[in-house]
Amino acid sequence: TLGTQTDYRDGEAQTDPYSPEYVVPSGSVPELLTLATLTWGRGLPAGLAEVEMVERAREKRAWEATLPAMDNASQIVKRRKMMDEMERKEWAFREQEIEKLQEVRLEVLKKLLRRREENQNELDAKRLDDHWQNHQKAKEEKIKKIQHDCALMLRKLIAKRKNVMGKLERRDIIKEYTDFASQTYAPLSRIGYFPDNHSERYVVKNFYLNTFAGLCELEASLPDSVTHVKIKAPKPKYTTTKTGFIRRSARLEVELAQVHQ
């Protein structure tokens, strides 16, 4: 009358089916014993091949029952002839099974070869794609270098065109300082000036802020009014006058509070 609920389904906890012990009476050969070689996972549960094997065993037992007795020479010749015919049939059946097995193996081999060819094609395509990507990257880098060299040559040509005659010009300091885009205010790094170099020399270094001894000395030099804060309590607002009347501002605050509510 009680039931249990588990976190597992029956298929996960199912074991091999139980095969009980059996006793065969003397003088009897049960047909079920012909299937004793079949076990769970190896022939069981029975499929089409096992059913054909059982039918073939039944036909062979029926054929054995029809064999003539070995009491005279004619019966022996007939029995040998029937056995030869049955042996030829069994060999023909065995050859058919071998052919079927070879066909199955051939199909498996074809699938493996097809899969290997597909993998090889994918690998070749990936290799070609990587090769093409490398060529494209090299091409882009070459184009970028050509554009950079072109811009450099254009700047050189423009600088040469400014002084075609090769005259020496004096430095106009007033013009440089009035033009905020000149080399005085915004020098170019290609000329040899790098504004980011030695930037730490502009950092303010203070003994009292960067060292512990300086902080202690700075704290000792400060007055007590800076380190010890004094808080004065606010004085309460008186809502009444000296004569005992309520102030007008207090009445107004009460009215505003009522209106707000």
Disulfide bonds with the S-S distance in Angstrom:
none
